[in-house]
Amino acid sequence: MKVAIVGGGPSGLYLGLLLKRGAPQWNVEVIEQNPADATFGFGVVLADTGLLQLREADEASYQALCAATKQHEHQIIVQNETPIDIHLPIKGGAIPRLTLLQILEQEAERAGVVVHYRQRINDLDGLVSLGLDDADVVVGADGINSVVRQAFSEAFGTTTSYLGNHFAWYGTAKVFEASALVFRKYRGGHFVAHYYAYSDQMSTFVAECDDATWQRLGLGELSDTQLQALMEEIFAPELDGATLLDGNAKTMWRQFPVIRNRHWSHGRHVLVGDALASAHFSIGSGTRIAMNDSIALAKALLACDGDVAAGLAGYEHRHKPSKQKLIAASERSYLWYEDMARWMEAYSPEEFVYRFMTRTGRVDDARLQREYPELMVRLGRAGSMA
Ligand SMILES: Cc1cc2nc3c(=O)[nH]c(=O)nc-3n(C[C@H](O)[C@H](O)[C@H](O)COP(=O)(O)OP(=O)(O)OC[C@H]3O[C@@H](n4cnc5c(N)ncnc54)[C@H](O)[C@@H]3O)c2cc1C
């Protein structure tokens, strides 16, 4: 079997690795527009619950990822200038996105996957010069602006819409002790910073505001440099003199695209990761959701005995229900953030944190009591199941 994977992000490299481990005789090639030592963004959160699925799929990469992950034990939520400290019950932490990719690349290449770096394809004709146009399977692992998806958007039943909130993905050389969410009112606007350390040198710092704030304060008129200076001013107490850094192109201020596809494959073309469904960053799970798609697709292809159509149908049929649960959680989470101004005005810090913790519907009071007993005491809800 010959498999062409467009996109050498987490989903593409991981899929290549799993396929080659399962079928060393297959020809598996990944096409990536960036050089091997470059990517967008800074560090990403990898929570323990997601990591366990990676362990089952491939022990070597799981061990390497764990070793490079900076653990987080606490999260602080600041609302109305009141910090509430949350002891995190599950292990997990954050990893530089580049390290994550380098680990996957190393494991993939060790397994025999060919990775073509600095090869951007603008449409599927771009596969010809690489000798991959006759691949049995062409995988769109090429993220939010997927060219594989765009080539057949009608057949995939693609829908794209944009959230109202505006955000930018910065980094900073300040190493925060705990991960945090700081909700702050500033000149009548509503802002939030999501930040966490992902190495002993760097932290991720995502800044966000709602659309009403963006319009009222005329933020669309400001340059990226001015916006960055404004965030440094708003979050000066946390940054404590450290500056924000913008990374590669994807750090500019933008609105999050919600991408969905009614069908996951079309002929020999199939989608995984953000190309298939963009998972909002506020649940800190987009990477592992994308890698879970790769696990499911690899299983389906390895079991299909050369019947690609059956393999791709099986991938969608078996994996869709669990993927939809996570995507639904991501949707409830971003809808909560879309309304953050309302919650910031309406709730006490304790009520705010309670509403935040239960926003996706995946955590109820019983789970809070079990996993966050100290927090429930702090919120005045210990023993209450209301
Ligand atoms: C601000 C922000 C914060 C986030 N924080 C987290 C977090 O804490 N934890 C988490 O798990 N997730 C997080 N995410 C989400 C996560 O980054 C994505 O869900 C994840 O990267 C999806 O992986 P992917 O492989 O599907 O796509 P991508 O990571 O987008 O990879 C796609 C790859 O394809 C390449 N490519 C694209 N087009 C072409 C082309 N035409 N030719 C060749 N190559 C191409 C790209 O260069 C890229 O390497 C965050 C996202 C954002 C925006």
The ligand as an SDF file (V2000), in Angstrom:
LIG
                    3D

 53 58  0  0  0  0  0  0  0  0999 V2000
   -3.6870   29.3990   20.2650 C   0  0  0  0  0  0  0  0  0  0  0  0
   -3.7330   27.9040   20.2040 C   0  0  0  0  0  0  0  0  0  0  0  0
   -3.3670   27.1790   21.3300 C   0  0  0  0  0  0  0  0  0  0  0  0
   -3.4270   25.7830   21.3110 C   0  0  0  0  0  0  0  0  0  0  0  0
   -3.0940   25.1040   22.4340 N   0  0  0  0  0  0  0  0  0  0  0  0
   -3.2030   23.7600   22.4460 C   0  0  0  0  0  0  0  0  0  0  0  0
   -2.8920   23.0210   23.6130 C   0  0  0  0  0  0  0  0  0  0  0  0
   -2.5120   23.5680   24.6390 O   0  0  0  0  0  0  0  0  0  0  0  0
   -3.0050   21.6660   23.5800 N   0  0  0  0  0  0  0  0  0  0  0  0
   -3.4220   21.0170   22.4570 C   0  0  0  0  0  0  0  0  0  0  0  0
   -3.5100   19.7920   22.4790 O   0  0  0  0  0  0  0  0  0  0  0  0
   -3.7310   21.6870   21.3320 N   0  0  0  0  0  0  0  0  0  0  0  0
   -3.6410   23.0250   21.2940 C   0  0  0  0  0  0  0  0  0  0  0  0
   -3.9630   23.7230   20.1700 N   0  0  0  0  0  0  0  0  0  0  0  0
   -4.5140   22.9860   19.0060 C   0  0  0  0  0  0  0  0  0  0  0  0
   -3.4550   22.2690   18.2130 C   0  0  0  0  0  0  0  0  0  0  0  0
   -2.4230   23.1570   17.8420 O   0  0  0  0  0  0  0  0  0  0  0  0
   -4.0880   21.6440   16.9720 C   0  0  0  0  0  0  0  0  0  0  0  0
   -5.3240   21.0570   17.2770 O   0  0  0  0  0  0  0  0  0  0  0  0
   -3.1490   20.5880   16.4010 C   0  0  0  0  0  0  0  0  0  0  0  0
   -1.9420   21.1890   16.0110 O   0  0  0  0  0  0  0  0  0  0  0  0
   -3.7740   19.8750   15.2100 C   0  0  0  0  0  0  0  0  0  0  0  0
   -2.8100   19.0310   14.6430 O   0  0  0  0  0  0  0  0  0  0  0  0
   -2.8510   18.6870   13.0850 P   0  0  0  0  0  0  0  0  0  0  0  0
   -1.7140   17.7790   12.8420 O   0  0  0  0  0  0  0  0  0  0  0  0
   -4.2080   18.2500   12.7140 O   0  0  0  0  0  0  0  0  0  0  0  0
   -2.6510   20.0860   12.3340 O   0  0  0  0  0  0  0  0  0  0  0  0
   -1.4130   21.1200   12.3920 P   0  0  0  0  0  0  0  0  0  0  0  0
   -0.7460   21.0760   13.7010 O   0  0  0  0  0  0  0  0  0  0  0  0
   -1.9690   22.4070   11.9210 O   0  0  0  0  0  0  0  0  0  0  0  0
   -0.3870   20.5540   11.3180 O   0  0  0  0  0  0  0  0  0  0  0  0
   -0.6220   20.6780    9.9350 C   0  0  0  0  0  0  0  0  0  0  0  0
    0.7220   20.6220    9.2380 C   0  0  0  0  0  0  0  0  0  0  0  0
    0.5150   20.6270    7.8400 O   0  0  0  0  0  0  0  0  0  0  0  0
    1.4220   21.5110    7.2290 C   0  0  0  0  0  0  0  0  0  0  0  0
    0.7890   21.9770    5.9860 N   0  0  0  0  0  0  0  0  0  0  0  0
   -0.3480   22.7120    5.8970 C   0  0  0  0  0  0  0  0  0  0  0  0
   -0.6660   22.9310    4.6190 N   0  0  0  0  0  0  0  0  0  0  0  0
    0.2950   22.3110    3.8850 C   0  0  0  0  0  0  0  0  0  0  0  0
    0.5050   22.1810    2.4820 C   0  0  0  0  0  0  0  0  0  0  0  0
   -0.3420   22.7180    1.6020 N   0  0  0  0  0  0  0  0  0  0  0  0
    1.5940   21.5000    2.0480 N   0  0  0  0  0  0  0  0  0  0  0  0
    2.4590   20.9430    2.9520 C   0  0  0  0  0  0  0  0  0  0  0  0
    2.2890   21.0400    4.2850 N   0  0  0  0  0  0  0  0  0  0  0  0
    1.2200   21.7010    4.7410 C   0  0  0  0  0  0  0  0  0  0  0  0
    1.6390   22.6020    8.2700 C   0  0  0  0  0  0  0  0  0  0  0  0
    2.8600   23.2890    8.0850 O   0  0  0  0  0  0  0  0  0  0  0  0
    1.6090   21.8060    9.5540 C   0  0  0  0  0  0  0  0  0  0  0  0
    2.8750   21.3550    9.9420 O   0  0  0  0  0  0  0  0  0  0  0  0
   -3.8690   25.1090   20.1370 C   0  0  0  0  0  0  0  0  0  0  0  0
   -4.2040   25.8350   19.0000 C   0  0  0  0  0  0  0  0  0  0  0  0
   -4.1450   27.2260   19.0350 C   0  0  0  0  0  0  0  0  0  0  0  0
   -4.5280   27.9950   17.8000 C   0  0  0  0  0  0  0  0  0  0  0  0
  1  2  1  0
  2  3  1  0
  2 52  2  0
  3  4  2  0
  4  5  1  0
  4 50  1  0
  5  6  2  0
  6  7  1  0
  6 13  1  0
  7  8  2  0
  7  9  1  0
  9 10  1  0
 10 11  2  0
 10 12  1  0
 12 13  2  0
 13 14  1  0
 14 15  1  0
 14 50  1  0
 15 16  1  0
 16 17  1  0
 16 18  1  0
 18 19  1  0
 18 20  1  0
 20 21  1  0
 20 22  1  0
 22 23  1  0
 23 24  1  0
 24 25  2  0
 24 26  1  0
 24 27  1  0
 27 28  1  0
 28 29  2  0
 28 30  1  0
 28 31  1  0
 31 32  1  0
 32 33  1  0
 33 34  1  0
 33 48  1  0
 34 35  1  0
 35 36  1  0
 35 46  1  0
 36 37  1  0
 36 45  1  0
 37 38  2  0
 38 39  1  0
 39 40  1  0
 39 45  2  0
 40 41  1  0
 40 42  2  0
 42 43  1  0
 43 44  2  0
 44 45  1  0
 46 47  1  0
 46 48  1  0
 48 49  1  0
 50 51  2  0
 51 52  1  0
 52 53  1  0
M  END
$$$$
